Amino acid sequence: MPTQHRRFSLNHQHPFGVRRRAALAMAMLGGAGVLLAANGCGLANQFKDKVHLTSTQSIQHIAGSALSVETGNGSVSVEAADRADVGIEVDLYGHDQARLQLAIVHAQRTDDGSLSIWVEWPGERRNGEGASIEIDIPEVDGLDVASSNGAITISGLSGHAELQTSNGSINIQQHKGSAWAKTSNGSINASQVSGGLDLRSSNGKAVISDAGGKVRVQTSNGPIKVSMADANTSPVDLNTSNGGITIEVGDRFQGVLKCNTSNAKIKLEIEGQPELGKSAKGSMRLEFEGSDQLSTVKTSNGSVRVVKRAPSHP
């Protein structure tokens, strides 16, 4: 059995609003959750002087396994790292010393080697309590991350990713696979994702660069900017109720692109591209060679720009 290393520390004067580290105890295959204990004091003011417990641990990595992480009121970061094992750091925080002592961070593997991490609070999690989790891992093959109130970041991973938070931003970087992401109040950023993207925000902007597959973005209150990878021939479906939309297409973009805005202009920045069906109400139909697949761009209150992307390697 591999050696596990834990380091615990307690910080009574952790500033409110600083990025919270996530506390963790991880079990091996088939293992159980670990009870974490803290020494601190309960505080009357929920915005100052929270009690924090930090735990770090390293465990054996299982190649090709999936990962799921769930937390309430905290951020989650999962990043590929040049290491042989898995490193996990978790921060539990709150105002009540006794409750922190009873909180349990579960980390278990299923029969297929998949790893699950979640936090169990005594009774129900109270206002002002939370846990943030940071994971450094050699690689994963698929992941599922959920937070009820915090940012989510993944970088350098692979497989299908499902990411959801109720109040925070979502960031996806250098991902080899597809991704579905949803936040009720935050921005979404995705860069160098090789597979399809399905992104939703009820109140935030979306910025996608070097998209390698089909892109679907829906936000109710924010701008959208999408840049397709040079070789991407996939369609897009972009919709916002209150914001401008910019789409940059590469040389291999194909099909029919329909653009519509109810209260602004459409600007075309592609030399030699014919404009078909243009109307005073702000609609435009563009036809690209190669297929008849349909792409749509729609905003109810914002401008639309269609731009020819400059090749990455001229």
Secondary structure by P-SEA (a helix, b strand, c coil): cbbbbbbbbbbcccccccbbbbbbccccccbbbbbbbbbbbbbcccccbbbbbbbbbbbbbbccbbbbbbbccbbbbbbbccccbbbbbbbbbcccaaaaaabbbbbbccccbbbbbbbbcccccccccbbbbbbbbcccccbbbbbcbbbbbbcccccbbbbbbcbbbbbbccccccbbbbbcbbbbbbcccccbbbbbbccbbbbbcccccbbbbbbcbbbbbbbbcccccbbbbbbbcbbbbbbbbccccccbbbbbbccbbbbbcccccccccccccbbbbbbbccccbbbbbbbcbbbbbbbbcccccc
